Amino acid sequence: VDNASVNADTLPSPDQLEKGQSLWLDAWHRLYKNKMALAGAMFIGSMVLLCFIGPFFLEKSYSDQDLSQALKAPSAEYWLGTDHLGRDQFSRILFGGRISFLV
């Protein structure tokens, strides 16, 4: 018996083969099915976006000191208030987040 002729007859043609999915597409489908993982990925993605793009839109720098504004409560001007040196807490958190994500 000729093994080459037997194997060639039993193999499917290239038209009959199924197309495989990429690993990225498979990972996306698994993530999309898990709602908690999808919510977590969206939260982390929004935090990364906010930390890297947000400081360009802020009026106050993270290092600007104004002792007359020390220990202010959250307001429209200072979303998370100020520290004991009058520095904007929101801009400091965004800048610190950028460093943390880069590490």
MDTraj code that builds the backbone (N, CA, C; nanometers):
import mdtraj as md
import numpy as np

residues = "VAL ASP ASN ALA SER VAL ASN ALA ASP THR LEU PRO SER PRO ASP GLN LEU GLU LYS GLY GLN SER LEU TRP LEU ASP ALA TRP HIS ARG LEU TYR LYS ASN LYS MET ALA LEU ALA GLY ALA MET PHE ILE GLY SER MET VAL LEU LEU CYS PHE ILE GLY PRO PHE PHE LEU GLU LYS SER TYR SER ASP GLN ASP LEU SER GLN ALA LEU LYS ALA PRO SER ALA GLU TYR TRP LEU GLY THR ASP HIS LEU GLY ARG ASP GLN PHE SER ARG ILE LEU PHE GLY GLY ARG ILE SER PHE LEU VAL".split()
xyz = np.array([
    [0.0854, -0.1173, 0.0000],
    [0.0000, 0.0000, 0.0000],
    [0.0895, 0.1230, 0.0000],
    [0.0556, 0.2177, -0.0839],
    [0.1303, 0.3423, -0.0964],
    [0.0724, 0.4456, 0.0011],
    [0.1504, 0.4824, 0.1036],
    [0.1030, 0.5761, 0.2062],
    [0.0787, 0.7159, 0.1511],
    [0.1553, 0.7590, 0.0542],
    [0.1398, 0.8928, -0.0010],
    [0.0052, 0.9087, -0.0692],
    [-0.0404, 0.8061, -0.1415],
    [-0.1686, 0.8169, -0.2104],
    [-0.2848, 0.8093, -0.1120],
    [-0.2698, 0.7325, -0.0041],
    [-0.3770, 0.7216, 0.0957],
    [-0.3923, 0.8542, 0.1708],
    [-0.2816, 0.9152, 0.2111],
    [-0.2878, 1.0410, 0.2854],
    [-0.3384, 1.1556, 0.1994],
    [-0.3025, 1.1580, 0.0734],
    [-0.3468, 1.2643, -0.0158],
    [-0.4966, 1.2558, -0.0394],
    [-0.5527, 1.1360, -0.0410],
    [-0.6963, 1.1208, -0.0637],
    [-0.7781, 1.1629, 0.0585],
    [-0.7243, 1.1502, 0.1783],
    [-0.8016, 1.1785, 0.2993],
    [-0.7887, 1.3237, 0.3462],
    [-0.6929, 1.3996, 0.2949],
    [-0.6766, 1.5387, 0.3369],
    [-0.7822, 1.6265, 0.2714],
    [-0.8369, 1.7235, 0.3456],
    [-0.9344, 1.8140, 0.2839],
    [-0.8643, 1.9128, 0.1916],
    [-0.9379, 1.9648, 0.0973],
    [-0.8813, 2.0636, 0.0055],
    [-0.8688, 2.1974, 0.0794],
    [-0.7871, 2.2874, 0.0298],
    [-0.7716, 2.4174, 0.0961],
    [-0.9025, 2.4956, 0.1066],
    [-0.9955, 2.4738, 0.0157],
    [-1.1244, 2.5429, 0.0217],
    [-1.2090, 2.4940, 0.1386],
    [-1.1876, 2.3698, 0.1822],
    [-1.2680, 2.3114, 0.2887],
    [-1.2133, 2.3418, 0.4283],
    [-1.0923, 2.3941, 0.4380],
    [-1.0329, 2.4239, 0.5682],
    [-1.1008, 2.5456, 0.6314],
    [-1.1162, 2.5414, 0.7638],
    [-1.1753, 2.6536, 0.8356],
    [-1.0692, 2.7594, 0.8623],
    [-1.1109, 2.8837, 0.8574],
    [-1.0202, 2.9934, 0.8894],
    [-1.0101, 3.0051, 1.0410],
    [-0.8897, 3.0185, 1.0934],
    [-0.8689, 3.0343, 1.2371],
    [-0.8824, 3.1802, 1.2786],
    [-0.9100, 3.2038, 1.4073],
    [-0.9182, 3.3397, 1.4591],
    [-0.7824, 3.3808, 1.5137],
    [-0.7564, 3.5092, 1.5064],
    [-0.6316, 3.5584, 1.5639],
    [-0.6428, 3.5579, 1.7160],
    [-0.5300, 3.5618, 1.7819],
    [-0.5295, 3.5653, 1.9279],
    [-0.5935, 3.6932, 1.9807],
    [-0.5728, 3.8060, 1.9116],
    [-0.6316, 3.9323, 1.9554],
    [-0.7831, 3.9290, 1.9457],
    [-0.8345, 3.8716, 1.8377],
    [-0.9796, 3.8623, 1.8218],
    [-1.0393, 3.7690, 1.9261],
    [-0.9708, 3.6610, 1.9547],
    [-1.0172, 3.5685, 2.0579],
    [-1.0155, 3.6362, 2.1949],
    [-0.9115, 3.7126, 2.2236],
    [-0.9035, 3.7843, 2.3515],
    [-1.0138, 3.8889, 2.3621],
    [-1.0436, 3.9586, 2.2521],
    [-1.1513, 4.0580, 2.2535],
    [-1.2858, 3.9920, 2.2809],
    [-1.3125, 3.8789, 2.2200],
    [-1.4396, 3.8090, 2.2430],
    [-1.4516, 3.7639, 2.3881],
    [-1.3431, 3.7147, 2.4449],
    [-1.3464, 3.6715, 2.5849],
    [-1.3657, 3.7910, 2.6780],
    [-1.3008, 3.9031, 2.6480],
    [-1.3171, 4.0233, 2.7293],
    [-1.4588, 4.0778, 2.7175],
    [-1.5148, 4.0765, 2.5977],
    [-1.6489, 4.1301, 2.5745],
    [-1.7558, 4.0485, 2.6472],
    [-1.7340, 3.9193, 2.6618],
    [-1.8301, 3.8338, 2.7318],
    [-1.8275, 3.8574, 2.8823],
    [-1.7130, 3.8944, 2.9381],
    [-1.6989, 3.9164, 3.0817],
    [-1.7234, 4.0649, 3.1111],
    [-1.8420, 4.0977, 3.1614],
    [-1.8814, 4.2377, 3.1804],
    [-1.7965, 4.3092, 3.2857],
    [-1.7583, 4.2391, 3.3922],
    [-1.6756, 4.3021, 3.4952],
    [-1.5356, 4.3339, 3.4405],
    [-1.4796, 4.2435, 3.3636],
    [-1.3482, 4.2682, 3.3042],
    [-1.3562, 4.3824, 3.2034],
    [-1.4651, 4.3894, 3.1289],
    [-1.4835, 4.4973, 3.0324],
    [-1.4962, 4.6316, 3.1042],
    [-1.5706, 4.6351, 3.2143],
    [-1.5838, 4.7590, 3.2921],
    [-1.4485, 4.8003, 3.3497],
    [-1.3712, 4.7049, 3.3993],
    [-1.2385, 4.7352, 3.4521],
    [-1.1442, 4.7862, 3.3448],
    [-1.1499, 4.7259, 3.2271],
    [-1.0644, 4.7700, 3.1167],
    [-1.1020, 4.9112, 3.0719],
    [-1.2315, 4.9404, 3.0707],
    [-1.2757, 5.0751, 3.0337],
    [-1.2324, 5.1775, 3.1389],
    [-1.2398, 5.1409, 3.2662],
    [-1.1978, 5.2317, 3.3733],
    [-1.0478, 5.2596, 3.3644],
    [-0.9686, 5.1554, 3.3487],
    [-0.8234, 5.1742, 3.3397],
    [-0.7875, 5.2528, 3.2138],
    [-0.8552, 5.2238, 3.1034],
    [-0.8308, 5.2986, 2.9802],
    [-0.8633, 5.4464, 2.9950],
    [-0.9742, 5.4774, 3.0624],
    [-1.0091, 5.6179, 3.0831],
    [-0.9104, 5.6863, 3.1776],
    [-0.8599, 5.6131, 3.2768],
    [-0.7599, 5.6705, 3.3673],
    [-0.6297, 5.7003, 3.2922],
    [-0.5877, 5.6091, 3.2068],
    [-0.4657, 5.6310, 3.1279],
    [-0.4839, 5.7528, 3.0379],
    [-0.5977, 5.7606, 2.9705],
    [-0.6253, 5.8733, 2.8818],
    [-0.6282, 6.0042, 2.9598],
    [-0.6949, 6.0044, 3.0744],
    [-0.7037, 6.1251, 3.1564],
    [-0.5666, 6.1669, 3.2085],
    [-0.4852, 6.0720, 3.2505],
    [-0.3531, 6.1054, 3.3050],
    [-0.2580, 6.1593, 3.1990],
    [-0.2697, 6.1128, 3.0764],
    [-0.1756, 6.1567, 2.9737],
    [-0.2239, 6.2793, 2.8964],
    [-0.3551, 6.2960, 2.8826],
    [-0.4072, 6.4086, 2.8054],
    [-0.4584, 6.5202, 2.8958],
    [-0.5077, 6.4857, 3.0136],
    [-0.5676, 6.5826, 3.1045],
    [-0.4802, 6.7004, 3.1422],
    [-0.3523, 6.6803, 3.1760],
    [-0.2692, 6.7946, 3.2173],
    [-0.2548, 6.9042, 3.1116],
    [-0.2766, 6.8740, 2.9847],
    [-0.2680, 6.9762, 2.8805],
    [-0.3851, 7.0741, 2.8874],
    [-0.4945, 7.0342, 2.9519],
    [-0.6137, 7.1178, 2.9589],
    [-0.6297, 7.1877, 3.0942],
    [-0.5414, 7.1613, 3.1885],
    [-0.5511, 7.2230, 3.3206],
    [-0.4864, 7.3610, 3.3206],
    [-0.5476, 7.4522, 3.3952],
    [-0.4920, 7.5870, 3.4058],
    [-0.3787, 7.5926, 3.5072],
    [-0.3881, 7.5112, 3.6114],
    [-0.2894, 7.5125, 3.7193],
    [-0.1894, 7.3993, 3.6993],
    [-0.0628, 7.4302, 3.7250],
    [0.0403, 7.3275, 3.7198],
    [0.0407, 7.2509, 3.8511],
    [0.0946, 7.1324, 3.8490],
    [0.1004, 7.0509, 3.9699],
    [0.1958, 7.1095, 4.0736],
    [0.2883, 7.1940, 4.0315],
    [0.3897, 7.2458, 4.1235],
    [0.3683, 7.3922, 4.1622],
    [0.2667, 7.4577, 4.1071],
    [0.2408, 7.5978, 4.1421],
    [0.1951, 7.6082, 4.2868],
    [0.2631, 7.6924, 4.3635],
    [0.2282, 7.7124, 4.5044],
    [0.1631, 7.8489, 4.5228],
    [0.0571, 7.8511, 4.6030],
    [-0.0111, 7.9748, 4.6386],
    [-0.0583, 7.9594, 4.7823],
    [0.0205, 8.0120, 4.8765],
    [-0.0095, 7.9924, 5.0182],
    [-0.1423, 8.0554, 5.0594],
    [-0.1913, 8.1524, 4.9828],
    [-0.3219, 8.2107, 5.0159],
    [-0.4358, 8.1134, 4.9843],
    [-0.4073, 8.0106, 4.9054],
    [-0.5082, 7.9097, 4.8699],
    [-0.4871, 7.7785, 4.9447],
    [-0.4095, 7.7796, 5.0511],
    [-0.3758, 7.6566, 5.1239],
    [-0.4985, 7.5948, 5.1893],
    [-0.5063, 7.4627, 5.1807],
    [-0.6106, 7.3808, 5.2445],
    [-0.7523, 7.4225, 5.2066],
    [-0.7718, 7.4579, 5.0807],
    [-0.9053, 7.4914, 5.0308],
    [-0.9845, 7.3638, 5.0091],
    [-1.1132, 7.3725, 5.0332],
    [-1.2033, 7.2597, 5.0101],
    [-1.2281, 7.2452, 4.8600],
    [-1.2762, 7.1301, 4.8161],
    [-1.3097, 7.1140, 4.6743],
    [-1.4103, 7.2200, 4.6286],
    [-1.3852, 7.2743, 4.5109],
    [-1.4708, 7.3792, 4.4556],
    [-1.4623, 7.3730, 4.3036],
    [-1.5252, 7.4697, 4.2376],
    [-1.5198, 7.4743, 4.0915],
    [-1.3783, 7.5059, 4.0433],
    [-1.3049, 7.5828, 4.1222],
    [-1.1678, 7.6177, 4.0836],
    [-1.0703, 7.5037, 4.1122],
    [-1.0855, 7.4412, 4.2289],
    [-1.0000, 7.3293, 4.2692],
    [-1.0897, 7.2077, 4.2911],
    [-1.0952, 7.1192, 4.1948],
    [-1.1906, 7.0071, 4.1974],
    [-1.1711, 6.9163, 4.3174],
    [-1.0468, 6.8943, 4.3593],
    [-1.0192, 6.8101, 4.4760],
    [-0.9570, 6.8894, 4.5905],
    [-0.9626, 7.0211, 4.5833],
    [-0.9079, 7.1055, 4.6884],
    [-0.7590, 7.1291, 4.6692],
    [-0.6981, 7.1859, 4.7738],
    [-0.5549, 7.2141, 4.7698],
    [-0.4876, 7.1561, 4.8938],
    [-0.3566, 7.1436, 4.8865],
    [-0.2810, 7.0932, 5.0019],
    [-0.2332, 7.2104, 5.0878],
    [-0.1454, 7.1845, 5.1834],
    [-0.1008, 7.2871, 5.2778],
    [-0.0129, 7.3950, 5.2136],
    [0.0328, 7.3716, 5.0917],
    [0.1110, 7.4721, 5.0195],
    [0.0295, 7.5414, 4.9102],
    [-0.0994, 7.5102, 4.9017],
    [-0.1858, 7.5727, 4.8025],
    [-0.1750, 7.5124, 4.6639],
    [-0.1210, 7.3924, 4.6527],
    [-0.1080, 7.3258, 4.5222],
    [-0.2368, 7.2504, 4.4904],
    [-0.2761, 7.2515, 4.3651],
    [-0.3985, 7.1854, 4.3196],
    [-0.3830, 7.0336, 4.3286],
    [-0.4696, 6.9696, 4.4054],
    [-0.4607, 6.8252, 4.4263],
    [-0.4947, 6.7467, 4.2992],
    [-0.5926, 6.7926, 4.2226],
    [-0.6327, 6.7204, 4.1017],
    [-0.5176, 6.7134, 4.0015],
    [-0.4502, 6.8251, 3.9780],
    [-0.3385, 6.8232, 3.8821],
    [-0.2221, 6.7401, 3.9353],
    [-0.2028, 6.7385, 4.0670],
    [-0.0959, 6.6564, 4.1251],
    [-0.1268, 6.5076, 4.1095],
    [-0.2535, 6.4700, 4.1250],
    [-0.2921, 6.3293, 4.1083],
    [-0.2749, 6.2863, 3.9629],
    [-0.3140, 6.3735, 3.8690],
    [-0.2973, 6.3391, 3.7271],
    [-0.1498, 6.3241, 3.6912],
    [-0.0664, 6.4139, 3.7406],
    [0.0762, 6.4041, 3.7112],
    [0.1362, 6.2789, 3.7744],
    [0.0972, 6.2487, 3.8971],
    [0.1454, 6.1272, 3.9632],
    [0.0973, 6.0009, 3.8937],
    [-0.0253, 6.0045, 3.8415],
    [-0.0775, 5.8901, 3.7672],
    [0.0004, 5.8653, 3.6393],
    [0.0420, 5.9725, 3.5746],
    [0.1210, 5.9572, 3.4519],
    [0.2526, 5.8864, 3.4819],
    [0.3172, 5.9255, 3.5905],
    [0.4425, 5.8605, 3.6291],
    [0.4170, 5.7142, 3.6645],
    [0.3100, 5.6879, 3.7378],
    [0.2788, 5.5498, 3.7777],
    [0.2523, 5.4611, 3.6570],
    [0.1794, 5.5118, 3.5584],
    [0.1514, 5.4308, 3.4398],
    [0.2771, 5.4080, 3.3566],
    [0.3686, 5.5031, 3.3561],
    [0.4928, 5.4842, 3.2812],
    [0.5837, 5.3816, 3.3466],
    [0.5764, 5.3713, 3.4778],
    [0.6580, 5.2721, 3.5484],
    [0.6004, 5.1366, 3.5183],
])
top = md.Topology()
chain = top.add_chain()
for i, resn in enumerate(residues, 1):
    res = top.add_residue(resn, chain, resSeq=i)
    for name in ("N", "CA", "C"):
        top.add_atom(name, md.element.get_by_symbol(name[0]), res)
traj = md.Trajectory(xyz[None], top)
